[in-house]
Amino acid sequence: MALLAEEPRIRDAIAKGMNSLASSAGGSSQAVRRALILLDPPSLDTGEITDKGDINQRAVLENRADQVARLYEEPLDGWVISLGD
């Protein structure tokens, strides 16, 4: 999975999608500026996925606080995909 996260074509495709979303966003609060490819998928065992298959945002934010913090660190972590804030 780490190799996929390092693949330039994958990272470029994600950045392109982020740019597309940013161009159609109603404002800066609705634009995705940074992304991080997680190496582990959301887990049912840790409550990150509900019984209905939805993402439990609160559980993800609690369980992956270190990953969320990486999105805001300066200088940017090399794994973070950014639109160049």
PyMOL Python script that loads the backbone (N, CA, C, O; Angstrom):
from pymol import cmd

cmd.read_pdbstr("""\
ATOM      1  N   MET A   1       0.826  -1.193   0.000  1.00  0.00           N
ATOM      2  CA  MET A   1       0.000   0.000   0.000  1.00  0.00           C
ATOM      3  C   MET A   1       0.866   1.250   0.000  1.00  0.00           C
ATOM      4  O   MET A   1       0.519   2.243  -0.640  1.00  0.00           O
ATOM      5  N   ALA A   2       1.989   1.214   0.711  1.00  0.00           N
ATOM      6  CA  ALA A   2       2.874   2.379   0.760  1.00  0.00           C
ATOM      7  C   ALA A   2       3.369   2.724  -0.635  1.00  0.00           C
ATOM      8  O   ALA A   2       3.509   3.900  -0.971  1.00  0.00           O
ATOM      9  N   LEU A   3       3.636   1.709  -1.448  1.00  0.00           N
ATOM     10  CA  LEU A   3       4.116   1.969  -2.801  1.00  0.00           C
ATOM     11  C   LEU A   3       3.068   2.709  -3.622  1.00  0.00           C
ATOM     12  O   LEU A   3       3.409   3.585  -4.417  1.00  0.00           O
ATOM     13  N   LEU A   4       1.808   2.370  -3.438  1.00  0.00           N
ATOM     14  CA  LEU A   4       0.732   3.054  -4.146  1.00  0.00           C
ATOM     15  C   LEU A   4       0.672   4.521  -3.726  1.00  0.00           C
ATOM     16  O   LEU A   4       0.476   5.401  -4.565  1.00  0.00           O
ATOM     17  N   ALA A   5       0.838   4.783  -2.444  1.00  0.00           N
ATOM     18  CA  ALA A   5       0.809   6.155  -1.929  1.00  0.00           C
ATOM     19  C   ALA A   5       1.978   6.987  -2.435  1.00  0.00           C
ATOM     20  O   ALA A   5       1.905   8.215  -2.464  1.00  0.00           O
ATOM     21  N   GLU A   6       3.057   6.318  -2.833  1.00  0.00           N
ATOM     22  CA  GLU A   6       4.234   7.015  -3.343  1.00  0.00           C
ATOM     23  C   GLU A   6       4.200   7.211  -4.852  1.00  0.00           C
ATOM     24  O   GLU A   6       5.014   7.962  -5.390  1.00  0.00           O
ATOM     25  N   GLU A   7       3.284   6.559  -5.538  1.00  0.00           N
ATOM     26  CA  GLU A   7       3.229   6.582  -7.001  1.00  0.00           C
ATOM     27  C   GLU A   7       2.866   7.988  -7.503  1.00  0.00           C
ATOM     28  O   GLU A   7       1.785   8.489  -7.193  1.00  0.00           O
ATOM     29  N   PRO A   8       3.752   8.626  -8.269  1.00  0.00           N
ATOM     30  CA  PRO A   8       3.489   9.990  -8.749  1.00  0.00           C
ATOM     31  C   PRO A   8       2.189  10.121  -9.553  1.00  0.00           C
ATOM     32  O   PRO A   8       1.498  11.134  -9.441  1.00  0.00           O
ATOM     33  N   ARG A   9       1.856   9.125 -10.348  1.00  0.00           N
ATOM     34  CA  ARG A   9       0.614   9.225 -11.141  1.00  0.00           C
ATOM     35  C   ARG A   9      -0.614   9.241 -10.251  1.00  0.00           C
ATOM     36  O   ARG A   9      -1.584   9.941 -10.545  1.00  0.00           O
ATOM     37  N   ILE A  10      -0.587   8.485  -9.172  1.00  0.00           N
ATOM     38  CA  ILE A  10      -1.706   8.474  -8.223  1.00  0.00           C
ATOM     39  C   ILE A  10      -1.790   9.824  -7.518  1.00  0.00           C
ATOM     40  O   ILE A  10      -2.866  10.410  -7.400  1.00  0.00           O
ATOM     41  N   ARG A  11      -0.658  10.302  -7.059  1.00  0.00           N
ATOM     42  CA  ARG A  11      -0.626  11.588  -6.360  1.00  0.00           C
ATOM     43  C   ARG A  11      -1.059  12.726  -7.294  1.00  0.00           C
ATOM     44  O   ARG A  11      -1.771  13.636  -6.871  1.00  0.00           O
ATOM     45  N   ASP A  12      -0.634  12.677  -8.550  1.00  0.00           N
ATOM     46  CA  ASP A  12      -1.029  13.699  -9.525  1.00  0.00           C
ATOM     47  C   ASP A  12      -2.534  13.643  -9.797  1.00  0.00           C
ATOM     48  O   ASP A  12      -3.181  14.682  -9.926  1.00  0.00           O
ATOM     49  N   ALA A  13      -3.087  12.438  -9.882  1.00  0.00           N
ATOM     50  CA  ALA A  13      -4.530  12.294 -10.118  1.00  0.00           C
ATOM     51  C   ALA A  13      -5.325  12.861  -8.943  1.00  0.00           C
ATOM     52  O   ALA A  13      -6.358  13.501  -9.140  1.00  0.00           O
ATOM     53  N   ILE A  14      -4.848  12.629  -7.739  1.00  0.00           N
ATOM     54  CA  ILE A  14      -5.529  13.183  -6.560  1.00  0.00           C
ATOM     55  C   ILE A  14      -5.435  14.705  -6.568  1.00  0.00           C
ATOM     56  O   ILE A  14      -6.421  15.386  -6.290  1.00  0.00           O
ATOM     57  N   ALA A  15      -4.265  15.240  -6.880  1.00  0.00           N
ATOM     58  CA  ALA A  15      -4.098  16.697  -6.946  1.00  0.00           C
ATOM     59  C   ALA A  15      -4.995  17.296  -8.029  1.00  0.00           C
ATOM     60  O   ALA A  15      -5.578  18.362  -7.837  1.00  0.00           O
ATOM     61  N   LYS A  16      -5.103  16.614  -9.157  1.00  0.00           N
ATOM     62  CA  LYS A  16      -5.973  17.092 -10.237  1.00  0.00           C
ATOM     63  C   LYS A  16      -7.430  17.127  -9.774  1.00  0.00           C
ATOM     64  O   LYS A  16      -8.152  18.083 -10.058  1.00  0.00           O
ATOM     65  N   GLY A  17      -7.859  16.083  -9.060  1.00  0.00           N
ATOM     66  CA  GLY A  17      -9.216  16.057  -8.520  1.00  0.00           C
ATOM     67  C   GLY A  17      -9.441  17.157  -7.502  1.00  0.00           C
ATOM     68  O   GLY A  17     -10.509  17.768  -7.466  1.00  0.00           O
ATOM     69  N   MET A  18      -8.442  17.410  -6.679  1.00  0.00           N
ATOM     70  CA  MET A  18      -8.539  18.487  -5.696  1.00  0.00           C
ATOM     71  C   MET A  18      -8.659  19.840  -6.388  1.00  0.00           C
ATOM     72  O   MET A  18      -9.440  20.691  -5.962  1.00  0.00           O
ATOM     73  N   ASN A  19      -7.883  20.040  -7.461  1.00  0.00           N
ATOM     74  CA  ASN A  19      -7.966  21.287  -8.231  1.00  0.00           C
ATOM     75  C   ASN A  19      -9.342  21.457  -8.846  1.00  0.00           C
ATOM     76  O   ASN A  19      -9.897  22.556  -8.850  1.00  0.00           O
ATOM     77  N   SER A  20      -9.887  20.374  -9.363  1.00  0.00           N
ATOM     78  CA  SER A  20     -11.220  20.422  -9.963  1.00  0.00           C
ATOM     79  C   SER A  20     -12.269  20.800  -8.922  1.00  0.00           C
ATOM     80  O   SER A  20     -13.144  21.626  -9.182  1.00  0.00           O
ATOM     81  N   LEU A  21     -12.174  20.193  -7.749  1.00  0.00           N
ATOM     82  CA  LEU A  21     -13.107  20.533  -6.672  1.00  0.00           C
ATOM     83  C   LEU A  21     -12.940  21.986  -6.241  1.00  0.00           C
ATOM     84  O   LEU A  21     -13.924  22.685  -5.997  1.00  0.00           O
ATOM     85  N   ALA A  22     -11.687  22.437  -6.150  1.00  0.00           N
ATOM     86  CA  ALA A  22     -11.423  23.817  -5.719  1.00  0.00           C
ATOM     87  C   ALA A  22     -11.997  24.824  -6.706  1.00  0.00           C
ATOM     88  O   ALA A  22     -12.486  25.879  -6.304  1.00  0.00           O
ATOM     89  N   SER A  23     -11.939  24.505  -7.987  1.00  0.00           N
ATOM     90  CA  SER A  23     -12.437  25.450  -8.988  1.00  0.00           C
ATOM     91  C   SER A  23     -13.959  25.566  -8.971  1.00  0.00           C
ATOM     92  O   SER A  23     -14.513  26.571  -9.417  1.00  0.00           O
ATOM     93  N   SER A  24     -14.630  24.543  -8.458  1.00  0.00           N
ATOM     94  CA  SER A  24     -16.093  24.590  -8.415  1.00  0.00           C
ATOM     95  C   SER A  24     -16.626  24.852  -7.006  1.00  0.00           C
ATOM     96  O   SER A  24     -17.839  24.900  -6.803  1.00  0.00           O
ATOM     97  N   ALA A  25     -15.730  25.021  -6.036  1.00  0.00           N
ATOM     98  CA  ALA A  25     -16.154  25.263  -4.656  1.00  0.00           C
ATOM     99  C   ALA A  25     -16.748  26.654  -4.526  1.00  0.00           C
ATOM    100  O   ALA A  25     -16.330  27.593  -5.204  1.00  0.00           O
ATOM    101  N   GLY A  26     -17.728  26.770  -3.646  1.00  0.00           N
ATOM    102  CA  GLY A  26     -18.382  28.050  -3.425  1.00  0.00           C
ATOM    103  C   GLY A  26     -17.525  29.040  -2.654  1.00  0.00           C
ATOM    104  O   GLY A  26     -17.814  30.237  -2.659  1.00  0.00           O
ATOM    105  N   GLY A  27     -16.499  28.574  -2.004  1.00  0.00           N
ATOM    106  CA  GLY A  27     -15.617  29.421  -1.220  1.00  0.00           C
ATOM    107  C   GLY A  27     -14.455  28.611  -0.686  1.00  0.00           C
ATOM    108  O   GLY A  27     -14.414  27.390  -0.842  1.00  0.00           O
ATOM    109  N   SER A  28     -13.512  29.289  -0.058  1.00  0.00           N
ATOM    110  CA  SER A  28     -12.312  28.598   0.406  1.00  0.00           C
ATOM    111  C   SER A  28     -12.623  27.547   1.474  1.00  0.00           C
ATOM    112  O   SER A  28     -11.886  26.570   1.608  1.00  0.00           O
ATOM    113  N   SER A  29     -13.697  27.735   2.229  1.00  0.00           N
ATOM    114  CA  SER A  29     -14.042  26.763   3.263  1.00  0.00           C
ATOM    115  C   SER A  29     -14.564  25.455   2.668  1.00  0.00           C
ATOM    116  O   SER A  29     -14.660  24.448   3.370  1.00  0.00           O
ATOM    117  N   GLN A  30     -14.897  25.467   1.388  1.00  0.00           N
ATOM    118  CA  GLN A  30     -15.424  24.274   0.734  1.00  0.00           C
ATOM    119  C   GLN A  30     -14.399  23.614  -0.183  1.00  0.00           C
ATOM    120  O   GLN A  30     -14.717  22.633  -0.855  1.00  0.00           O
ATOM    121  N   ALA A  31     -13.199  24.127  -0.219  1.00  0.00           N
ATOM    122  CA  ALA A  31     -12.155  23.588  -1.086  1.00  0.00           C
ATOM    123  C   ALA A  31     -11.242  22.652  -0.303  1.00  0.00           C
ATOM    124  O   ALA A  31     -10.898  22.922   0.847  1.00  0.00           O
ATOM    125  N   VAL A  32     -10.858  21.559  -0.934  1.00  0.00           N
ATOM    126  CA  VAL A  32      -9.894  20.634  -0.346  1.00  0.00           C
ATOM    127  C   VAL A  32      -8.512  21.157  -0.713  1.00  0.00           C
ATOM    128  O   VAL A  32      -8.177  21.245  -1.894  1.00  0.00           O
ATOM    129  N   ARG A  33      -7.709  21.506   0.287  1.00  0.00           N
ATOM    130  CA  ARG A  33      -6.387  22.089   0.031  1.00  0.00           C
ATOM    131  C   ARG A  33      -5.253  21.090   0.238  1.00  0.00           C
ATOM    132  O   ARG A  33      -4.205  21.195  -0.399  1.00  0.00           O
ATOM    133  N   ARG A  34      -5.463  20.117   1.132  1.00  0.00           N
ATOM    134  CA  ARG A  34      -4.428  19.125   1.426  1.00  0.00           C
ATOM    135  C   ARG A  34      -5.071  17.759   1.597  1.00  0.00           C
ATOM    136  O   ARG A  34      -6.211  17.643   2.046  1.00  0.00           O
ATOM    137  N   ALA A  35      -4.314  16.720   1.228  1.00  0.00           N
ATOM    138  CA  ALA A  35      -4.793  15.347   1.372  1.00  0.00           C
ATOM    139  C   ALA A  35      -3.629  14.452   1.764  1.00  0.00           C
ATOM    140  O   ALA A  35      -2.464  14.776   1.533  1.00  0.00           O
ATOM    141  N   LEU A  36      -3.969  13.339   2.351  1.00  0.00           N
ATOM    142  CA  LEU A  36      -2.976  12.359   2.764  1.00  0.00           C
ATOM    143  C   LEU A  36      -3.536  10.983   2.459  1.00  0.00           C
ATOM    144  O   LEU A  36      -4.644  10.656   2.885  1.00  0.00           O
ATOM    145  N   ILE A  37      -2.792  10.178   1.733  1.00  0.00           N
ATOM    146  CA  ILE A  37      -3.211   8.809   1.446  1.00  0.00           C
ATOM    147  C   ILE A  37      -2.879   7.968   2.670  1.00  0.00           C
ATOM    148  O   ILE A  37      -1.714   7.816   3.038  1.00  0.00           O
ATOM    149  N   LEU A  38      -3.912   7.428   3.288  1.00  0.00           N
ATOM    150  CA  LEU A  38      -3.709   6.606   4.475  1.00  0.00           C
ATOM    151  C   LEU A  38      -3.246   5.219   4.068  1.00  0.00           C
ATOM    152  O   LEU A  38      -3.738   4.660   3.088  1.00  0.00           O
ATOM    153  N   LEU A  39      -2.316   4.670   4.806  1.00  0.00           N
ATOM    154  CA  LEU A  39      -1.786   3.354   4.480  1.00  0.00           C
ATOM    155  C   LEU A  39      -2.693   2.238   4.963  1.00  0.00           C
ATOM    156  O   LEU A  39      -2.632   1.125   4.440  1.00  0.00           O
ATOM    157  N   ASP A  40      -3.534   2.516   5.951  1.00  0.00           N
ATOM    158  CA  ASP A  40      -4.484   1.530   6.459  1.00  0.00           C
ATOM    159  C   ASP A  40      -5.899   2.024   6.205  1.00  0.00           C
ATOM    160  O   ASP A  40      -6.206   3.181   6.491  1.00  0.00           O
ATOM    161  N   PRO A  41      -6.764   1.173   5.673  1.00  0.00           N
ATOM    162  CA  PRO A  41      -8.146   1.601   5.436  1.00  0.00           C
ATOM    163  C   PRO A  41      -8.893   1.793   6.757  1.00  0.00           C
ATOM    164  O   PRO A  41      -8.452   1.298   7.795  1.00  0.00           O
ATOM    165  N   PRO A  42     -10.012   2.504   6.726  1.00  0.00           N
ATOM    166  CA  PRO A  42     -10.827   2.652   7.936  1.00  0.00           C
ATOM    167  C   PRO A  42     -11.186   1.268   8.492  1.00  0.00           C
ATOM    168  O   PRO A  42     -11.394   0.316   7.740  1.00  0.00           O
ATOM    169  N   SER A  43     -11.253   1.182   9.816  1.00  0.00           N
ATOM    170  CA  SER A  43     -11.434  -0.106  10.478  1.00  0.00           C
ATOM    171  C   SER A  43     -12.802  -0.230  11.141  1.00  0.00           C
ATOM    172  O   SER A  43     -13.239   0.662  11.868  1.00  0.00           O
ATOM    173  N   LEU A  44     -13.461  -1.342  10.879  1.00  0.00           N
ATOM    174  CA  LEU A  44     -14.715  -1.661  11.555  1.00  0.00           C
ATOM    175  C   LEU A  44     -14.444  -1.950  13.030  1.00  0.00           C
ATOM    176  O   LEU A  44     -15.236  -1.584  13.898  1.00  0.00           O
ATOM    177  N   ASP A  45     -13.326  -2.605  13.302  1.00  0.00           N
ATOM    178  CA  ASP A  45     -12.971  -2.991  14.676  1.00  0.00           C
ATOM    179  C   ASP A  45     -12.763  -1.796  15.596  1.00  0.00           C
ATOM    180  O   ASP A  45     -13.058  -1.882  16.788  1.00  0.00           O
ATOM    181  N   THR A  46     -12.265  -0.693  15.071  1.00  0.00           N
ATOM    182  CA  THR A  46     -12.019   0.493  15.904  1.00  0.00           C
ATOM    183  C   THR A  46     -13.164   1.496  15.823  1.00  0.00           C
ATOM    184  O   THR A  46     -13.058   2.600  16.357  1.00  0.00           O
ATOM    185  N   GLY A  47     -14.254   1.124  15.162  1.00  0.00           N
ATOM    186  CA  GLY A  47     -15.426   1.985  15.085  1.00  0.00           C
ATOM    187  C   GLY A  47     -15.346   3.051  14.009  1.00  0.00           C
ATOM    188  O   GLY A  47     -16.177   3.959  13.977  1.00  0.00           O
ATOM    189  N   GLU A  48     -14.361   2.955  13.127  1.00  0.00           N
ATOM    190  CA  GLU A  48     -14.230   3.958  12.064  1.00  0.00           C
ATOM    191  C   GLU A  48     -15.254   3.753  10.955  1.00  0.00           C
ATOM    192  O   GLU A  48     -15.536   4.667  10.180  1.00  0.00           O
ATOM    193  N   ILE A  49     -15.801   2.556  10.887  1.00  0.00           N
ATOM    194  CA  ILE A  49     -16.858   2.254   9.923  1.00  0.00           C
ATOM    195  C   ILE A  49     -18.065   1.770  10.715  1.00  0.00           C
ATOM    196  O   ILE A  49     -17.937   0.931  11.606  1.00  0.00           O
ATOM    197  N   THR A  50     -19.227   2.300  10.387  1.00  0.00           N
ATOM    198  CA  THR A  50     -20.459   1.891  11.067  1.00  0.00           C
ATOM    199  C   THR A  50     -20.956   0.576  10.487  1.00  0.00           C
ATOM    200  O   THR A  50     -20.447   0.094   9.475  1.00  0.00           O
ATOM    201  N   ASP A  51     -21.957   0.009  11.143  1.00  0.00           N
ATOM    202  CA  ASP A  51     -22.557  -1.234  10.654  1.00  0.00           C
ATOM    203  C   ASP A  51     -23.156  -1.066   9.265  1.00  0.00           C
ATOM    204  O   ASP A  51     -23.243  -2.027   8.501  1.00  0.00           O
ATOM    205  N   LYS A  52     -23.567   0.151   8.940  1.00  0.00           N
ATOM    206  CA  LYS A  52     -24.133   0.430   7.617  1.00  0.00           C
ATOM    207  C   LYS A  52     -23.064   0.697   6.565  1.00  0.00           C
ATOM    208  O   LYS A  52     -23.383   0.867   5.389  1.00  0.00           O
ATOM    209  N   GLY A  53     -21.795   0.734   6.978  1.00  0.00           N
ATOM    210  CA  GLY A  53     -20.709   0.953   6.031  1.00  0.00           C
ATOM    211  C   GLY A  53     -20.314   2.406   5.854  1.00  0.00           C
ATOM    212  O   GLY A  53     -19.518   2.731   4.973  1.00  0.00           O
ATOM    213  N   ASP A  54     -20.857   3.276   6.676  1.00  0.00           N
ATOM    214  CA  ASP A  54     -20.515   4.695   6.616  1.00  0.00           C
ATOM    215  C   ASP A  54     -19.246   4.961   7.429  1.00  0.00           C
ATOM    216  O   ASP A  54     -18.894   4.185   8.317  1.00  0.00           O
ATOM    217  N   ILE A  55     -18.570   6.056   7.119  1.00  0.00           N
ATOM    218  CA  ILE A  55     -17.394   6.473   7.882  1.00  0.00           C
ATOM    219  C   ILE A  55     -17.846   7.221   9.133  1.00  0.00           C
ATOM    220  O   ILE A  55     -18.647   8.152   9.045  1.00  0.00           O
ATOM    221  N   ASN A  56     -17.340   6.820  10.287  1.00  0.00           N
ATOM    222  CA  ASN A  56     -17.594   7.502  11.546  1.00  0.00           C
ATOM    223  C   ASN A  56     -16.490   8.545  11.704  1.00  0.00           C
ATOM    224  O   ASN A  56     -15.392   8.237  12.167  1.00  0.00           O
ATOM    225  N   GLN A  57     -16.791   9.764  11.318  1.00  0.00           N
ATOM    226  CA  GLN A  57     -15.791  10.830  11.286  1.00  0.00           C
ATOM    227  C   GLN A  57     -15.143  11.047  12.650  1.00  0.00           C
ATOM    228  O   GLN A  57     -13.928  11.228  12.731  1.00  0.00           O
ATOM    229  N   ARG A  58     -15.918  11.031  13.700  1.00  0.00           N
ATOM    230  CA  ARG A  58     -15.370  11.261  15.036  1.00  0.00           C
ATOM    231  C   ARG A  58     -14.335  10.189  15.390  1.00  0.00           C
ATOM    232  O   ARG A  58     -13.264  10.511  15.903  1.00  0.00           O
ATOM    233  N   ALA A  59     -14.648   8.925  15.122  1.00  0.00           N
ATOM    234  CA  ALA A  59     -13.716   7.831  15.432  1.00  0.00           C
ATOM    235  C   ALA A  59     -12.446   7.944  14.593  1.00  0.00           C
ATOM    236  O   ALA A  59     -11.348   7.704  15.095  1.00  0.00           O
ATOM    237  N   VAL A  60     -12.589   8.305  13.328  1.00  0.00           N
ATOM    238  CA  VAL A  60     -11.413   8.456  12.469  1.00  0.00           C
ATOM    239  C   VAL A  60     -10.523   9.579  12.996  1.00  0.00           C
ATOM    240  O   VAL A  60      -9.306   9.418  13.087  1.00  0.00           O
ATOM    241  N   LEU A  61     -11.123  10.707  13.339  1.00  0.00           N
ATOM    242  CA  LEU A  61     -10.344  11.835  13.848  1.00  0.00           C
ATOM    243  C   LEU A  61      -9.656  11.494  15.172  1.00  0.00           C
ATOM    244  O   LEU A  61      -8.525  11.919  15.407  1.00  0.00           O
ATOM    245  N   GLU A  62     -10.324  10.738  16.028  1.00  0.00           N
ATOM    246  CA  GLU A  62      -9.718  10.347  17.301  1.00  0.00           C
ATOM    247  C   GLU A  62      -8.607   9.317  17.098  1.00  0.00           C
ATOM    248  O   GLU A  62      -7.524   9.446  17.671  1.00  0.00           O
ATOM    249  N   ASN A  63      -8.875   8.299  16.287  1.00  0.00           N
ATOM    250  CA  ASN A  63      -7.914   7.208  16.090  1.00  0.00           C
ATOM    251  C   ASN A  63      -6.718   7.612  15.243  1.00  0.00           C
ATOM    252  O   ASN A  63      -5.649   7.011  15.349  1.00  0.00           O
ATOM    253  N   ARG A  64      -6.891   8.608  14.419  1.00  0.00           N
ATOM    254  CA  ARG A  64      -5.835   8.998  13.487  1.00  0.00           C
ATOM    255  C   ARG A  64      -5.415  10.452  13.673  1.00  0.00           C
ATOM    256  O   ARG A  64      -5.070  11.138  12.711  1.00  0.00           O
ATOM    257  N   ALA A  65      -5.449  10.905  14.895  1.00  0.00           N
ATOM    258  CA  ALA A  65      -5.110  12.303  15.197  1.00  0.00           C
ATOM    259  C   ALA A  65      -3.714  12.659  14.705  1.00  0.00           C
ATOM    260  O   ALA A  65      -3.480  13.785  14.267  1.00  0.00           O
ATOM    261  N   ASP A  66      -2.787  11.711  14.772  1.00  0.00           N
ATOM    262  CA  ASP A  66      -1.432  11.976  14.302  1.00  0.00           C
ATOM    263  C   ASP A  66      -1.403  12.206  12.790  1.00  0.00           C
ATOM    264  O   ASP A  66      -0.622  13.021  12.299  1.00  0.00           O
ATOM    265  N   GLN A  67      -2.251  11.490  12.058  1.00  0.00           N
ATOM    266  CA  GLN A  67      -2.323  11.675  10.611  1.00  0.00           C
ATOM    267  C   GLN A  67      -2.958  13.017  10.254  1.00  0.00           C
ATOM    268  O   GLN A  67      -2.516  13.696   9.327  1.00  0.00           O
ATOM    269  N   VAL A  68      -3.993  13.390  10.994  1.00  0.00           N
ATOM    270  CA  VAL A  68      -4.649  14.680  10.772  1.00  0.00           C
ATOM    271  C   VAL A  68      -3.664  15.815  11.054  1.00  0.00           C
ATOM    272  O   VAL A  68      -3.620  16.800  10.316  1.00  0.00           O
ATOM    273  N   ALA A  69      -2.883  15.679  12.111  1.00  0.00           N
ATOM    274  CA  ALA A  69      -1.898  16.714  12.462  1.00  0.00           C
ATOM    275  C   ALA A  69      -0.887  16.906  11.341  1.00  0.00           C
ATOM    276  O   ALA A  69      -0.415  18.020  11.116  1.00  0.00           O
ATOM    277  N   ARG A  70      -0.552  15.831  10.637  1.00  0.00           N
ATOM    278  CA  ARG A  70       0.412  15.932   9.533  1.00  0.00           C
ATOM    279  C   ARG A  70      -0.085  16.864   8.429  1.00  0.00           C
ATOM    280  O   ARG A  70       0.719  17.483   7.732  1.00  0.00           O
ATOM    281  N   LEU A  71      -1.389  16.965   8.270  1.00  0.00           N
ATOM    282  CA  LEU A  71      -1.954  17.845   7.240  1.00  0.00           C
ATOM    283  C   LEU A  71      -1.678  19.316   7.531  1.00  0.00           C
ATOM    284  O   LEU A  71      -1.657  20.139   6.616  1.00  0.00           O
ATOM    285  N   TYR A  72      -1.470  19.644   8.790  1.00  0.00           N
ATOM    286  CA  TYR A  72      -1.315  21.034   9.204  1.00  0.00           C
ATOM    287  C   TYR A  72       0.114  21.420   9.557  1.00  0.00           C
ATOM    288  O   TYR A  72       0.391  22.590   9.823  1.00  0.00           O
ATOM    289  N   GLU A  73       1.022  20.455   9.563  1.00  0.00           N
ATOM    290  CA  GLU A  73       2.406  20.737   9.930  1.00  0.00           C
ATOM    291  C   GLU A  73       3.103  21.599   8.885  1.00  0.00           C
ATOM    292  O   GLU A  73       2.831  21.493   7.689  1.00  0.00           O
ATOM    293  N   GLU A  74       3.985  22.436   9.346  1.00  0.00           N
ATOM    294  CA  GLU A  74       4.856  23.230   8.481  1.00  0.00           C
ATOM    295  C   GLU A  74       6.290  22.961   8.896  1.00  0.00           C
ATOM    296  O   GLU A  74       6.574  23.018  10.093  1.00  0.00           O
ATOM    297  N   PRO A  75       7.186  22.680   8.016  1.00  0.00           N
ATOM    298  CA  PRO A  75       6.951  22.483   6.590  1.00  0.00           C
ATOM    299  C   PRO A  75       6.157  21.210   6.347  1.00  0.00           C
ATOM    300  O   PRO A  75       6.087  20.323   7.198  1.00  0.00           O
ATOM    301  N   LEU A  76       5.563  21.144   5.166  1.00  0.00           N
ATOM    302  CA  LEU A  76       4.721  20.008   4.815  1.00  0.00           C
ATOM    303  C   LEU A  76       5.502  18.708   4.789  1.00  0.00           C
ATOM    304  O   LEU A  76       6.633  18.642   4.306  1.00  0.00           O
ATOM    305  N   ASP A  77       4.877  17.695   5.313  1.00  0.00           N
ATOM    306  CA  ASP A  77       5.374  16.329   5.235  1.00  0.00           C
ATOM    307  C   ASP A  77       5.373  15.919   3.749  1.00  0.00           C
ATOM    308  O   ASP A  77       4.465  16.296   3.009  1.00  0.00           O
ATOM    309  N   GLY A  78       6.347  15.179   3.325  1.00  0.00           N
ATOM    310  CA  GLY A  78       6.446  14.756   1.918  1.00  0.00           C
ATOM    311  C   GLY A  78       5.291  13.880   1.449  1.00  0.00           C
ATOM    312  O   GLY A  78       5.076  13.727   0.247  1.00  0.00           O
ATOM    313  N   TRP A  79       4.546  13.303   2.392  1.00  0.00           N
ATOM    314  CA  TRP A  79       3.413  12.456   2.014  1.00  0.00           C
ATOM    315  C   TRP A  79       2.136  13.278   1.758  1.00  0.00           C
ATOM    316  O   TRP A  79       1.185  12.773   1.161  1.00  0.00           O
ATOM    317  N   VAL A  80       2.116  14.508   2.198  1.00  0.00           N
ATOM    318  CA  VAL A  80       0.928  15.340   2.048  1.00  0.00           C
ATOM    319  C   VAL A  80       0.847  15.873   0.614  1.00  0.00           C
ATOM    320  O   VAL A  80       1.818  16.391   0.064  1.00  0.00           O
ATOM    321  N   ILE A  81      -0.335  15.729   0.037  1.00  0.00           N
ATOM    322  CA  ILE A  81      -0.606  16.283  -1.287  1.00  0.00           C
ATOM    323  C   ILE A  81      -1.250  17.650  -1.053  1.00  0.00           C
ATOM    324  O   ILE A  81      -2.265  17.751  -0.364  1.00  0.00           O
ATOM    325  N   SER A  82      -0.663  18.691  -1.622  1.00  0.00           N
ATOM    326  CA  SER A  82      -1.115  20.050  -1.339  1.00  0.00           C
ATOM    327  C   SER A  82      -1.326  20.834  -2.633  1.00  0.00           C
ATOM    328  O   SER A  82      -0.627  20.631  -3.626  1.00  0.00           O
ATOM    329  N   LEU A  83      -2.299  21.726  -2.592  1.00  0.00           N
ATOM    330  CA  LEU A  83      -2.535  22.617  -3.726  1.00  0.00           C
ATOM    331  C   LEU A  83      -1.684  23.883  -3.625  1.00  0.00           C
ATOM    332  O   LEU A  83      -1.897  24.835  -4.376  1.00  0.00           O
ATOM    333  N   GLY A  84      -0.737  23.899  -2.714  1.00  0.00           N
ATOM    334  CA  GLY A  84       0.166  25.047  -2.589  1.00  0.00           C
ATOM    335  C   GLY A  84      -0.504  26.225  -1.931  1.00  0.00           C
ATOM    336  O   GLY A  84      -0.729  27.262  -2.555  1.00  0.00           O
ATOM    337  N   ASP A  85      -0.820  26.057  -0.669  1.00  0.00           N
ATOM    338  CA  ASP A  85      -1.554  27.059   0.130  1.00  0.00           C
ATOM    339  C   ASP A  85      -1.052  28.440  -0.102  1.00  0.00           C
ATOM    340  O   ASP A  85      -1.563  29.390   0.492  1.00  0.00           O
TER     341      ASP A  85
END
""", "prot")
cmd.dss("prot")
cmd.show_as("cartoon", "prot")
cmd.util.cbc("prot")
cmd.orient("prot")
